[in-house]
Amino acid sequence: MKYAIDMHLTDTPREKPTDESKLGFGRIFTDHMFLMDYSRKDGWTNGRIVPFGPLPIHPASTVFHYGAEIFEGMKAYRLKDGSVQLFRPLENVRRMNNSARRMCLPVLDEEGALEIIKTVVRVDQDWVPHQVGTSLYIRPFMFGNDPHLGVHAVENAVFCVIMSPVGAYYAEGINPVKIAIETEDVRAVRGGTGEAKCGGNYAASLRAGEKAEKEGFTQVLWLDGVERKYIEEVGSMNVMFKIAGKIVTPKLTGSVLPGITRKSCIQLLRDWGYEVEERLVSAEELFNAAKDGTLEEAWGTGTAAVVSPIGELYMDGREFTVCGNKIGPVTQKLYDELTGIQWGLKEDKYNWTCKL
Ligand SMILES: *Cc1c(COP(=O)(O)O)cnc(C)c1O
């Protein structure tokens, strides 16, 4: 099903950034954005592409008081021939619908939502940067927008897509990060909203992130919220370990976000002949593996960084170095393969990419 899209394009397009090495992340936005309204009575209506700018929102809107908000994160990549492609965009649409169901927000037709994303990127495709490693970050999001304070499943919502040209994540080379296992705060619990991509999960994780940063760490490694024993994610990335030749990653218990990079890595690794175990991984197992030398590599996975090698691990006064604090061969191979497919430099035998 296609959604009708009214076009209200700007008469005053802005200068595009000339120095693509200074883009950073999510600070500059393109000329346009997509908006569409939902009401229980009329469904999705008024799909429109409008000049990028502030949204008028009622002060009683559900999103401000009860946190009804979900989002996605994906990228558009500029190829050598000048064309633009997306990476597994239908996976993002499906995950957004799963997040919507968890938060009592309305779902979108899959094909229709994909067409919206392609259309709005097409309108601003000149904003997709060209320099190696740069991309256009696409942020679809949805929020409950009932203009009253009663607590109930939302009756009105807004779906929005904004876009931001972003710099190369590893402009200074891939440097392993220093990680602290968080033993106080938890990010999510089974039955909670951990498997939904919602703003509230992020709000709840900021304190531990702040604390870790103050103590000289880059990210926190989250433990499960019930037993406080099992590894779940690293910062806002999924996490994988190579232990004695096998790849081990926390299974999707309900409190882990089902990452698309995670899913893609698992498929690549299995096709390369690695055994990949999706199971519970305790912090204790990790430290024992680090101690006896079988923890060969550790890395996070996510759209922004693709992979992020973990060089140092810390918990309760114990500290370990992983892979000599260098990126390991499997981590590097995953990075090369995925970025190769995303920027059209390697064969895409899985049909993961999608031209605009
Ligand atoms: C988005 C996200 C990820 C990574 O998902 P990708 O689809 O690989 O980008 C992992 N963990 C959390 C908490 C996230 O929000």
The ligand as an SDF file (V2000), in Angstrom:
LIG
                    3D

 15 15  0  0  0  0  0  0  0  0999 V2000
   19.7670    0.6060   17.3270 C   0  0  0  0  0  0  0  0  0  0  0  0
   20.3740   -0.1530   18.4410 C   0  0  0  0  0  0  0  0  0  0  0  0
   21.2910   -1.2040   18.2220 C   0  0  0  0  0  0  0  0  0  0  0  0
   21.8930   -1.5420   16.8720 C   0  0  0  0  0  0  0  0  0  0  0  0
   20.9750   -1.8520   15.8910 O   0  0  0  0  0  0  0  0  0  0  0  0
   21.3950   -1.7500   14.3530 P   0  0  0  0  0  0  0  0  0  0  0  0
   20.1510   -2.1420   13.6550 O   0  0  0  0  0  0  0  0  0  0  0  0
   22.5000   -2.7140   14.1430 O   0  0  0  0  0  0  0  0  0  0  0  0
   21.8160   -0.3500   14.1140 O   0  0  0  0  0  0  0  0  0  0  0  0
   21.7160   -1.9360   19.3220 C   0  0  0  0  0  0  0  0  0  0  0  0
   21.2860   -1.6470   20.5710 N   0  0  0  0  0  0  0  0  0  0  0  0
   20.4360   -0.6390   20.8170 C   0  0  0  0  0  0  0  0  0  0  0  0
   20.0080   -0.3680   22.2040 C   0  0  0  0  0  0  0  0  0  0  0  0
   19.9420    0.1460   19.7660 C   0  0  0  0  0  0  0  0  0  0  0  0
   19.1110    1.1370   20.0280 O   0  0  0  0  0  0  0  0  0  0  0  0
  1  2  1  0
  2  3  1  0
  2 14  2  0
  3  4  1  0
  3 10  2  0
  4  5  1  0
  5  6  1  0
  6  7  2  0
  6  8  1  0
  6  9  1  0
 10 11  1  0
 11 12  2  0
 12 13  1  0
 12 14  1  0
 14 15  1  0
M  END
$$$$
